[in-house]
Amino acid sequence: MFRRAFWFTAGAAAGVWATTKVNRKLKQLTPESLAAQAADKAVETGHRLKEFALDVRAGMLQREAELGEALGIEAPVEDPALPAPRRAAALDSPRDGARPPYTDTHSYNRNEDH
């Protein structure tokens, strides 16, 4: 009698364990779960690429400073953690609202060029 109870309990425990494992695996294979895993991997890859780029830039600046020192050239060294300064566009309209000078004197018609 105890032998049967033991094997019955062992079988029930094995069944619960197997069912739990299968359900976990099925939840991991749902489209939402796969999308979340892919997004996590993409974010992780982005962070690794950023760290790599910063390491490369720091090494580049260090080597540039070494070469400048060896050649006797003093060059400003930028902080690798800061982005490069942004440049204003060359064709921006004036801020005071005035029209560009070429429109005050004559109109431009592309058909007149032919």
KALIN-V103101 format. One record per pair of residues at least 24 apart in sequence whose ideal C-beta (glycine too) atoms are under 8 Angstrom apart, sorted by the first residue. I is the first residue (numbers start at 1). GAP is how many residues later the second one is. Records with the same first field share a line. If there is no record, write none. Layout:
I = GAP, GAP
This chain:
54 = 26, 27
